[in-house]
Amino acid sequence: MAIRTYGTMGVDWERRIDFDRLRRERLARIKELLAKSELGALVCFDMNNVRYITATHIGTWAQDKISRFTLLPQNDDPILWDFGSAARHHQLNCPWLGERSRAGIALLRGAMTPEMGRAEDVAKKLRVELESRGLLKEPVGIDVVEPPILFALQKEGVTVVDGQQLLSDAREIKTEDEISLLTHSAMMVDAAYHELYMAMKPGMRENEAVGLVSKVLYDLGSEYVEGVNAISGERCSPHPHVFSDRVLRPGDPVYYDVLHSYMGYRTCYYRCFAINFASHALIDAYKRCRDYLDAAIELIRPGRSTAEVASVWPRAQDFGFANEEAAFALQFGHGVGLAIWEKPVISRLVSLEHPHEIKPGMVFALETFWPSKDGWSAARIEEEIVVTPSGHEVITRFPAEQLLVAGATYVTVDGPLKTTRELEGVPNRDVVDLIAKSAQEVGSL
């Protein structure tokens, strides 16, 4: 049964994404893992972990400031310290927190200087709560922390240990509602790619493509467009991972990665195109790239391992890199959730010697890359996959089985040139096949 895609509104006549259940199940999962651990409590500064535990959000402007923080003690509910007005908002509008939402400010990544005493204030707030629960002598796991806060906690007698892995373990398996949100997020990128495909033509710049995609996503309700990689022409190999103002030209390869968030849940979603026509070199690279991706997807099912998936990908030396670290993230798999990189990571760099079991409820992206023989063009494709009890389901649906050619005004159909208008009424898949065939013919001229 296919994973369902819902409308964006809550309604009384259909069961859709259940946000109350989402909040309950996320918190229950991390509480369960904490109870089984040797930790007395968790302290989180990472915005994604704070959201996972407290179901609060104050805007992406705060994403990199690691200044709001939460404490989750053993056998208790979380306490959140946040910007003063935000803390008041949570008290009034987040009944699952209520008075457990409190004002508290950390260092703003060093903008609060040492003599202001903010690190000591944070440490004292946490010590008081730990001491009142008899947890002061228990190890406290922290996800990320600024050094002055770490030192201040140690002065308060708190034993700080790594809590990041416990939180990563909690977020590895997605709930039903998390999977629905990830599917909804991917649906929005499907739409953005359609608009982009229809708009691409010679003269369009990479940054214009980024603007178009961003507008479509925000119009559909995206919470945050984290980034749109737009890579074209001679920039395709090696992959620079950042867009520019380069102008698209006939025959250009171009690939994109769309990273955005809907209700916190991300996408990492590559697609590759040619402009007007495609060279034989690009068509061959795309096929190779797709074959590696399909071989990996075929292995996605419960009980398989990340080592098995990584083993079907080429060695770094096979496509021009000295070693696996130099080629990292080109043949790659990673969990997707409240962050774009979560467990499990799939890479020849780490997975062959440290395999990870694939389990139902995991959601991850698989992405492949292959450089063309011409030395400058390249193909890049990515699919997002949900691991089901019996196999998997791909939730990224914009067509990528073969290379799509954008801005092709004419195609050949076993004879004279025909305009795309003459092909109206022909099934979409047939049109795609015809365009691909035309691209091969034009490329051979």
N, C-alpha and C positions, 0 to 999 in steps of 0.2 A: 504494500500500500504506500502510495506516494506521501511524502511529508507535505502537509497542507500549507498553503499561503493564504492569509486572511486579509481582510480590509484593514485600514489603519484606525478605525474607530471601534470603541467598545459598544456593543449592542445588547439588547435584551432577548433577541430572538435566535442567537447563535453562540455557541461556546467557542471562544477564541483564546488568545493569550491571556493567561490568568496571572496577573502581577502579584496578587496576594500569595498565591502558591509559589511563584518565583522567589519572592522574598523568604518565605518559610523554608523552602527546600534548600536554597543556597546556604542559609544560616545553619540549618540542621546538618548539612554535610560537613562544614568546617568544624562545627561543635563536636561531631562524632569523631573526626580525625584528631582533634585536640584532646578529647577524652582518652583516646588510645595512646597518646604520645607521652613523653616524659616532661613535657612543658607545663608550667603552671599557668601561662597566659601567652597570648599573642599581642604584639603591638604592630600596627600597620601605618605606614606613611604613604605607601604606593596608592595612588588614587583608585586604581582598579580593584585592589584588595579592600580598600575602604568601602567602595561601592558594593562589592560582593557581600560584605558582612553587614553593612548598615543600610543598604539601598538608599543612599543619598548621592546627590550630584550637585555641584555648584557652578558648572560650566567648564569648558575645556581650557579657559585661560589659567586655571589652577592646576592643570595636568602635570606640569613640570616643576612645580614649586615645593612639593613634598612637605607641606606645612600643616595641612589638616591631618589629624591622626585619631586612631581608634584603638581601644583596648578590649580584647576579648578574654576574660578570665575563664578558668576552668569552671564548669557547672554554673555559668551565669550568662547574662545577656551583654551585648557590647555597650561601651560608652564611647561617645564621639565628641572630640573637641574640634571646633570649626570657627571660621570667621564669625565675629559677634552677631551680625545681622543674619547670617546664614544659620547659625545655631538657633536663633530665635525662630526663624522660619521653620526649621525642623521640629521644634517643640510644638508649634501650632499645627503643622501640616503632615507630620510623620508620626502617627500615633504608635507605631511600632517602636519608636525611640522615646518620645515624650521628654521627660526631664533628664533622660540620659544623653541628651544633646546639650553640650555646654560650650561656652566661649573659651577659646584657647588658641594661641598663636605661637608657632615655632619661629624659625630663623629666616624664613623667606629666602633660603639658599644663600645665606651670608649677608643679606641686606640688613638684617638685624645684627649689629656688631656685638662682640663678646661682652663688653661692659654693660650692655642692656639687660643681661641676665635671662634671656629667653630660654636658653638651653637648660639652665637650672630650674626655671619655672616648669618646663615640660617634665623634667625628671621628677620634681616634687609632686606634681599632679598624679603621675603614674605610681610613684611610691606609695602615696596615701591610699590609693585604691587597692594596690596589691597587699599592703600591710593590713588593711581592714578585712581582707578575705583570707589572711594567713598564708599568702602566697609570696611574701617578700624573699624567702629563701629558696624558692623554686626557680628553675631556669625560665627565662622569658625569651621567646622567639620574636625576632624583628625581621621584617622584610627588607627595607632599605632605611638608612638613617644617616643624618649628617654627623660627622665626627664629634663636634662639641656636645651633641645630645647623647651620643654613645658614652663619652667620657663622664658626663654629668650623671647618667644613670649608674655607671659603675661606682661613682663616688657616693651615691645613695644606697649602695649595697646590692644593686640588682645585677644578677648574673645574666649577661646578654649572650644569646646563642642564635644560630641561623634558624629563622622561621620561614624563610622563603620557600623551601621545598615542601613544607606542610601545606602552605597556601597553594602552591602549584599543583600538588596532588589533589586538593579539593576541587580546583577548577578544571582538572583534566577531563572528568566525565560530566557531560552537560545534562541538565534536566530537560524535560519535555518543552518547557517554555523557553529555555535558552536556545534550544534547537529551532524553535519557531521564530525567535528573534533573529538568529543567524540566517535563516532562510529568507525572512523578510528583508534583511539587509542586502542579501545577494540579489533578490528580486529588483531592488532599486538600481543596482549596478547593471543588471540586464537591460533596463530601460535606458540608462545613460549610454551604454554601448550602442544601442540601436540609434539613438539620436546622433551620436558621434559618427557612426558608420555612414549615416545618411548625409552628414555635413562635410566629411573629409574630402578635400580636393587640393590640387596644386595652388599654392598661395596661402593656405591656412598655416598658421604658426603653431608650434607645440604649446605655447602658453595660451593661445586661443582655445585649443582643445581642452586644456585643463579648466579654463573658465566655463566652457560649455558643460563639461561633465559635472563640475561643482554646482552649477545652477540647477541642472536636472535633479541632482541628489537633494539639494536643499529644498527645492520645490516639492519633492516627494516626502519630505519630513526628516531628512538626515539631521542628526544631532551634531555631527562633526565630520567634515571632510579632512581626514588626517593628511592625505597626500594623494596626488595623481602623478605618477611617473609617466612622462611622455617622451619617448626615445625614437628618433627617426634618422633615416639616411645613414651617413657615415658615423653617427654617434652610437649605432647599435652594437658595435663590437670593438672594444670591450664595453660592457654594460655600465653606464655611469650612474644609474639610479637617481637621476634628477632631471627635470625638464628644463628647456631653454627657450629661446625665441627663434629657433631654427624654423625655416619655411619648408613646408612639404613640397616635394617635386615629383613629377611623373616617374614611376618605377621605384620610388622609395619604399623600403620596409619601414614600418612603424609599429611599435608595441607600447602598450600602456599597462600600468598596474594601478588599480583603483582601491584606495584604502579609506574607508569611512565607517561611521558608527551610527547605528540605529538603536536607540535605548541602551547605548553602551556597547552593543555587540558589533564586531568589526567584520570587514571583508579584506581579503588579499586576493586579487582577482585580475590576472593578466589576460590580455588578448592581443593578437598580432594581425596586422593587415598589410596589404600592398596598395599603393596609390596608382590608379589608372591601369597598371599592368604589373606583372611580377616576373622577374628573371627566373631562369631555370635554377640558378644557384639558390635563390630564396625559396623556391618551391621545394627543392630537395632538402634544404635545411629545415623547413617547416615539417615536412613528412618525418624526418629523423626525430625532431623535437616531439612531435605528436606520438610517434611509436614508443619512445621512452616513457612518455606520460601514461599512455594506455597500458603499457606493461606493468607500471607501478599500480595504477588503479585496479587492475585485475587481481592484484594480491590483497586488496583491502577487504578484510573480513575478520571477525573475532578469532583469536587464537594464532593468527599470523604474527610476525615480528617486524619491527622496523628494520632489522638487518636484512630480512628477505626482500623488503621493498627497495632498500638502498642498493642491494646487490645487482639489481637489473639496470642500474644507471651506469653510464660510462665512467671510467677512471678520469681523473683530472687531466692526465697526460694525453688522453685520447682527443681532447679538444683544446689543446694549446696552453695548459697551465702546468706549473712545475709540481704542484702537490695539491692535496685536497683542501688544505687551508686557503691556498691561493684561489681556488675555485669555489669556495664556500658560498652557498645560497643560490648557485646557478642550477644545480640538480638538488632539489631541496623539498622537504616536507616539514610542516609545523602546525601545531594546534592553533585554532582560532577561537576566540571568545571575547572577553572584555579587553583583551590585548590582541595584537595581531600575531605575536609569537608566544605560544604556550606549549605545554607538553602535549604530544610527544614531538621531539625534533627527529627528523629523518635526514641523514646525511652520511655519505661515505666517510666523512671525517670522524664521526663518533659512533655511528649505529652498528657498524660491522663488529666492533669489539664490545659494544655495550648495548645489546638489543633490548627493546622495550616491547612488551606485549600489546597488541592492538585489541581494544575492548569495545563492546557496544556503548554508545553514548559519546564516544570521542568524535570531535569535529576537527578536521584539519585540512590544510591546503597542500596540494602537490604541485610543484612548479618545475618546469624544465626549460633548458636553453640549448640552442645549438648554433654555432657560427657557420656562415656560408663559406663556400670555397673561394668566393671572390675576395675574401679578406676584410670586408667592411660591413656587409649586411648580416643579419642574424634573426632567428626566430625565438620567441618566448611565449609560453602558454602556461596557464594555471587553472586548476579546477579545485573547488571546495567540496569536501566529501563528508557525509555523516556515516558513521559506522553503525549499522543496524544489527539486530540479533542474528540475522541470517546472511549478512553481506554488507552492502553499502548502497548509498544513494548520492548521486552528484546533484548539488543544489545550485551550481552556477550553470545557467542555461543558454547564454548567448552563444550562437553556433561557433564551434572551433574545431570541428572534425577535419576541416580542410581550410586552406588559406583563403580568406575573403579579400576581394579586390574592391576597394572603395573608389567612387568617382569614375567608374567605367561606363561611358556613355554608349558604347557599341559592343556587341558580342557577336561571335560567329556561331552559326548553327548548321554545321556540315555544309557550308556553302557561303553565299553572299552575307555581308554584314547586315545585322538587324539592330534596330534601336531597342533600348530597353522598354520603350513604350509599346513596341510590337509584341513584347513578351508578356504583357499584362494578361493575367488569367492563367499563365503557366505556373504550376506548383512551385513554391519558393525553393524547395530542395533542388528541383530541376534547374531553376535559374542559377542557383549557386554553382551547380555542376557546369553549366554553360559558361559562366563567367570564369571559372577556374580553367576550363579548356581554352577559352579565348586568351586568358593570360599566358598560358603556355605557348600558344601560337604566336602571340605578339612578341613574347620574350625571345623567341627563336629567330625573329627577323634580323 
